[in-house]
Amino acid sequence: MERRGFIFSLDAFIAFTLTMITISLLIFTIGTPKPFYPSLEQAHQLAHDTLQALATSTDDPAQGTYLEQIIANQRGATTAQILNRVAGGNASYPNIIPPGYGYRIETYEFNKSLSGRVGWYVLYDAGAEDSGCVYKSDRCGKNFTKLSASATTFASIYVSTPKPGDSPYCYLSCFGYGPGNTHADPCNVTPCQAPISNFDVGQNSIQIVRFVVYT
């Protein structure tokens, strides 16, 4: 009795798979509207430029950059005011993002025990009812319908401010011990005794910040 079988060829299978992938990509490319890619690149550039402006500019150096103020303020009024002024613009400031686009800023939460959540957390969305509309954003009601692009950066801020501290050592001069130094006993600190200091390095927090532009 004659037996027939099918010889499986790995080369033929790989060639068939690559052919199907190529055809699928070709169909996807043809079916995608041509203006989509320039619009996507434009949205990405808008997100990148806005995030750079927030990270490198400020109106109060003592409070840090705009981005540091936003992270410290979270979902408060200061965040809305900064983004409405820098990204959205007003009568006094030209807008970076054209009126046809919406935008939002997010941070990534790593530690669930501290914040109760893990993942991206929206600090401000110019089009959202509970965010942008509350603070009278000019993008109130703007929703994502067509495309969105984002830019991401790392932000390092101090949760608690560092303290420079005072010298723990006695200061001897021809006038004797200086009583203004309250962090050391009058000239009896020996080399074997650890010096006392009120220096505090502070607590630093590193976060991932993402700015999204959508239309």
One Martini backbone bead per residue (centre of mass of N, CA, C, O) as a GRO file, in nm:
protein
  215
    1MET     BB    1   0.096   0.037   0.023
    2GLU     BB    2   0.059   0.363  -0.031
    3ARG     BB    3   0.231   0.639   0.112
    4ARG     BB    4   0.141   0.958   0.246
    5GLY     BB    5   0.304   1.284   0.302
    6PHE     BB    6   0.408   1.569   0.496
    7ILE     BB    7   0.653   1.809   0.443
    8PHE     BB    8   0.807   2.008   0.669
    9SER     BB    9   0.901   2.351   0.618
   10LEU     BB   10   1.064   2.608   0.764
   11ASP     BB   11   1.118   2.796   0.527
   12ALA     BB   12   0.826   2.812   0.426
   13PHE     BB   13   0.700   2.924   0.686
   14ILE     BB   14   0.866   3.186   0.703
   15ALA     BB   15   0.789   3.296   0.425
   16PHE     BB   16   0.484   3.306   0.479
   17THR     BB   17   0.492   3.496   0.725
   18LEU     BB   18   0.635   3.737   0.589
   19THR     BB   19   0.422   3.778   0.371
   20MET     BB   20   0.183   3.842   0.562
   21ILE     BB   21   0.312   4.085   0.701
   22THR     BB   22   0.354   4.257   0.449
   23ILE     BB   23   0.056   4.270   0.364
   24SER     BB   24  -0.053   4.397   0.626
   25LEU     BB   25   0.120   4.656   0.616
   26LEU     BB   26   0.020   4.752   0.343
   27ILE     BB   27  -0.278   4.780   0.419
   28PHE     BB   28  -0.235   4.977   0.655
   29THR     BB   29  -0.094   5.204   0.493
   30ILE     BB   30  -0.319   5.251   0.284
   31GLY     BB   31  -0.555   5.296   0.510
   32THR     BB   32  -0.394   5.538   0.598
   33PRO     BB   33  -0.396   5.852   0.635
   34LYS     BB   34  -0.165   6.078   0.526
   35PRO     BB   35  -0.203   6.314   0.751
   36PHE     BB   36  -0.132   6.157   1.014
   37TYR     BB   37   0.182   6.178   1.044
   38PRO     BB   38   0.218   6.488   1.057
   39SER     BB   39   0.023   6.521   1.300
   40LEU     BB   40   0.181   6.342   1.496
   41GLU     BB   41   0.444   6.506   1.488
   42GLN     BB   42   0.323   6.771   1.583
   43ALA     BB   43   0.222   6.669   1.859
   44HIS     BB   44   0.501   6.587   1.962
   45GLN     BB   45   0.634   6.868   1.946
   46LEU     BB   46   0.438   7.007   2.138
   47ALA     BB   47   0.499   6.830   2.383
   48HIS     BB   48   0.804   6.880   2.397
   49ASP     BB   49   0.806   7.193   2.418
   50THR     BB   50   0.629   7.218   2.671
   51LEU     BB   51   0.803   7.046   2.862
   52GLN     BB   52   1.057   7.223   2.834
   53ALA     BB   53   0.931   7.484   2.938
   54LEU     BB   54   0.857   7.371   3.221
   55ALA     BB   55   1.165   7.269   3.294
   56THR     BB   56   1.314   7.583   3.223
   57SER     BB   57   1.088   7.762   3.364
   58THR     BB   58   1.003   8.074   3.551
   59ASP     BB   59   0.858   8.317   3.803
   60ASP     BB   60   1.005   8.156   4.066
   61PRO     BB   61   1.300   8.048   4.180
   62ALA     BB   62   1.220   7.960   4.476
   63GLN     BB   63   1.000   7.736   4.346
   64GLY     BB   64   1.101   7.675   4.077
   65THR     BB   65   0.994   7.524   3.831
   66TYR     BB   66   0.707   7.454   3.679
   67LEU     BB   67   0.733   7.146   3.717
   68GLU     BB   68   0.787   7.151   4.024
   69GLN     BB   69   0.522   7.294   4.098
   70ILE     BB   70   0.331   7.078   3.987
   71ILE     BB   71   0.426   6.838   4.160
   72ALA     BB   72   0.378   6.980   4.437
   73ASN     BB   73   0.060   7.053   4.369
   74GLN     BB   74  -0.072   6.877   4.161
   75ARG     BB   75  -0.437   6.933   4.161
   76GLY     BB   76  -0.420   7.235   4.167
   77ALA     BB   77  -0.436   7.568   4.081
   78THR     BB   78  -0.140   7.605   3.992
   79THR     BB   79  -0.141   7.404   3.760
   80ALA     BB   80  -0.360   7.546   3.590
   81GLN     BB   81  -0.220   7.822   3.562
   82ILE     BB   82   0.037   7.729   3.422
   83LEU     BB   83  -0.095   7.579   3.176
   84ASN     BB   84  -0.271   7.812   3.074
   85ARG     BB   85  -0.019   7.995   3.021
   86VAL     BB   86   0.188   7.808   2.865
   87ALA     BB   87   0.002   7.627   2.677
   88GLY     BB   88  -0.272   7.793   2.618
   89GLY     BB   89  -0.295   8.074   2.694
   90ASN     BB   90  -0.351   8.435   2.658
   91ALA     BB   91  -0.358   8.772   2.640
   92SER     BB   92  -0.038   8.775   2.737
   93TYR     BB   93   0.004   8.476   2.619
   94PRO     BB   94   0.119   8.270   2.401
   95ASN     BB   95   0.051   7.978   2.253
   96ILE     BB   96   0.173   7.656   2.198
   97ILE     BB   97  -0.111   7.529   2.177
   98PRO     BB   98  -0.346   7.493   1.979
   99PRO     BB   99  -0.693   7.501   2.000
  100GLY     BB  100  -0.733   7.205   1.856
  101TYR     BB  101  -0.594   7.110   2.122
  102GLY     BB  102  -0.527   6.890   2.369
  103TYR     BB  103  -0.421   6.848   2.725
  104ARG     BB  104  -0.186   6.664   2.945
  105ILE     BB  105  -0.067   6.570   3.278
  106GLU     BB  106   0.163   6.315   3.403
  107THR     BB  107   0.227   6.060   3.649
  108TYR     BB  108   0.431   5.805   3.786
  109GLU     BB  109   0.344   5.543   4.003
  110PHE     BB  110   0.530   5.317   4.213
  111ASN     BB  111   0.406   5.356   4.514
  112LYS     BB  112   0.133   5.229   4.673
  113SER     BB  113   0.182   5.297   4.982
  114LEU     BB  114   0.173   5.616   4.925
  115SER     BB  115  -0.081   5.654   4.695
  116GLY     BB  116  -0.268   5.386   4.617
  117ARG     BB  117  -0.107   5.365   4.337
  118VAL     BB  118  -0.041   5.235   3.997
  119GLY     BB  119   0.069   5.455   3.756
  120TRP     BB  120  -0.101   5.671   3.577
  121TYR     BB  121  -0.145   6.023   3.674
  122VAL     BB  122  -0.364   6.282   3.657
  123LEU     BB  123  -0.316   6.629   3.703
  124TYR     BB  124  -0.402   6.749   3.405
  125ASP     BB  125  -0.701   6.833   3.203
  126ALA     BB  126  -0.820   7.059   2.977
  127GLY     BB  127  -1.096   6.875   2.892
  128ALA     BB  128  -1.195   6.813   3.169
  129GLU     BB  129  -1.446   6.843   3.400
  130ASP     BB  130  -1.248   6.792   3.672
  131SER     BB  131  -1.033   7.018   3.557
  132GLY     BB  132  -1.038   7.233   3.322
  133CYS     BB  133  -1.333   7.338   3.377
  134VAL     BB  134  -1.288   7.437   3.668
  135TYR     BB  135  -1.036   7.641   3.549
  136LYS     BB  136  -1.118   7.773   3.273
  137SER     BB  137  -1.057   7.631   3.016
  138ASP     BB  138  -1.024   7.656   2.660
  139ARG     BB  139  -1.056   7.310   2.648
  140CYS     BB  140  -1.331   7.255   2.730
  141GLY     BB  141  -1.445   6.935   2.608
  142LYS     BB  142  -1.193   6.811   2.503
  143ASN     BB  143  -1.139   6.520   2.303
  144PHE     BB  144  -1.035   6.212   2.218
  145THR     BB  145  -1.043   6.102   1.852
  146LYS     BB  146  -0.764   6.062   1.673
  147LEU     BB  147  -0.493   6.171   1.832
  148SER     BB  148  -0.175   6.098   2.008
  149ALA     BB  149   0.098   6.258   2.192
  150SER     BB  150   0.426   6.231   2.356
  151ALA     BB  151   0.625   6.340   2.642
  152THR     BB  152   0.923   6.251   2.835
  153THR     BB  153   1.036   6.283   3.183
  154PHE     BB  154   1.252   6.358   3.443
  155ALA     BB  155   1.194   6.423   3.799
  156SER     BB  156   1.369   6.613   4.057
  157ILE     BB  157   1.268   6.635   4.398
  158TYR     BB  158   1.199   6.789   4.707
  159VAL     BB  159   1.012   6.697   4.978
  160SER     BB  160   1.251   6.789   5.161
  161THR     BB  161   1.442   7.033   5.281
  162PRO     BB  162   1.750   7.112   5.299
  163LYS     BB  163   2.010   7.140   5.552
  164PRO     BB  164   2.315   7.282   5.612
  165GLY     BB  165   2.399   7.359   5.882
  166ASP     BB  166   2.637   7.331   6.144
  167SER     BB  167   2.915   7.342   6.308
  168PRO     BB  168   3.033   7.105   6.561
  169TYR     BB  169   3.270   7.289   6.622
  170CYS     BB  170   3.489   7.458   6.785
  171TYR     BB  171   3.580   7.808   6.835
  172LEU     BB  172   3.906   7.938   6.851
  173SER     BB  173   4.033   8.226   7.014
  174CYS     BB  174   4.136   8.504   7.183
  175PHE     BB  175   3.822   8.496   7.307
  176GLY     BB  176   3.738   8.207   7.275
  177TYR     BB  177   3.445   8.076   7.306
  178GLY     BB  178   3.162   8.051   7.101
  179PRO     BB  179   2.823   8.077   7.199
  180GLY     BB  180   2.674   8.042   6.913
  181ASN     BB  181   2.753   7.739   6.940
  182THR     BB  182   2.500   7.488   7.007
  183HIS     BB  183   2.647   7.199   6.885
  184ALA     BB  184   2.867   7.236   7.124
  185ASP     BB  185   3.066   7.203   7.360
  186PRO     BB  186   3.293   7.380   7.547
  187CYS     BB  187   3.573   7.248   7.431
  188ASN     BB  188   3.508   6.899   7.474
  189VAL     BB  189   3.564   6.779   7.197
  190THR     BB  190   3.670   6.483   7.103
  191PRO     BB  191   3.798   6.272   6.861
  192CYS     BB  192   3.610   6.023   6.981
  193GLN     BB  193   3.372   6.215   6.931
  194ALA     BB  194   3.086   6.264   6.785
  195PRO     BB  195   2.963   6.494   6.601
  196ILE     BB  196   2.724   6.750   6.606
  197SER     BB  197   2.441   6.777   6.375
  198ASN     BB  198   2.180   6.954   6.165
  199PHE     BB  199   2.208   6.804   5.914
  200ASP     BB  200   2.001   6.778   5.603
  201VAL     BB  201   1.943   6.610   5.299
  202GLY     BB  202   1.675   6.515   5.257
  203GLN     BB  203   1.399   6.437   5.024
  204ASN     BB  204   1.393   6.249   4.733
  205SER     BB  205   1.212   6.267   4.410
  206ILE     BB  206   1.147   6.042   4.138
  207GLN     BB  207   0.985   6.119   3.825
  208ILE     BB  208   0.748   6.057   3.576
  209VAL     BB  209   0.676   6.270   3.297
  210ARG     BB  210   0.373   6.334   3.102
  211PHE     BB  211   0.296   6.485   2.784
  212VAL     BB  212  -0.024   6.532   2.627
  213VAL     BB  213  -0.138   6.539   2.286
  214TYR     BB  214  -0.470   6.603   2.148
  215THR     BB  215  -0.758   6.536   1.885
   0.00000   0.00000   0.00000
